[in-house]
Amino acid sequence: MIRRRSLATPTVRGHAGFAGAAGSPATPNGGRAGLAGATAFHWDVPGPYVVGFTTRTGGVSSGAYESLNLGILTDDDPVNVVENRRRACRETGADAETATMAWQHHGAEVRRAEPRGIVTPGTLFDRCDGLWSDEPDRAMMLLTADCLPVAVARSDDGEPALAILHVGWRGLLAGIIASGAEALGRGNLAAAIGPGIGPCCYEVGDEVAESFRRRFGSDVAPEGRLDLWSAAERALHEAGCAVVERTDLCTYCHPELFFSHRRDKGLTGRQGVVAYIG
Ligand SMILES: [Zn+2]
């Protein structure tokens, strides 16, 4: 197992604990070749936590959804999506029958995970953008296709607790990260930021850029581009995360690994994060 390190700014991120899966270790700089073929890569976090960030690899969907599309609210065949969700769960050891998802809407609400199951099309989920649990084996899944999948874990000696968050620009400004930390009772927390659109590709309008400069500092929105990774990292530190690990993998830049809503102009699938207390 080889640890990945942050790609963009490797000197300041410190320990970045991510490992490729499917017998395909990530390489220390770049990691693309190593991650090719991996259905998910795992956050190597202390404690009884299992957190996997999925790629688009290893599923059964085709065309724009090739291949591990986890999003059922697309034009993909729901039968394929269900099989893909089962595969993502198998990869991480999660129970798809009792896992839950969310009706994501770019807000700041975080709900306790209830065992709904994620393999029956039409299942209703809570309208929220974060899920948390302190119960063992209560798996949670959230979907992204440029937004950041974020995991936050309690890292002190107390009872384990884990949250996953869907973090786009709206949710970040609305306070989704603070909500996630509060759900875990604050204290000592560690966090991981999964793959999402990077400052290389994320063009935003003046209004969004200015909101981020005001909130997070002028350097998070240089020249019409938004560094959502760094803004999320700052929000996580503010919320009490002593350790924040970043994948720094841009979904737009890596069509072989990730779906990207912007790159594919909306006609695309969804990757995501699967997590539970083991
Ligand atoms: Zn990019």
Boltz pocket constraint, residues with backbone or C-beta under 6 A from the ligand:
constraints:
  - pocket:
      binder: B
      contacts: [[A, 197], [A, 198], [A, 199], [A, 200], [A, 201], [A, 202], [A, 250], [A, 251], [A, 252], [A, 253]]
      max_distance: 6.0
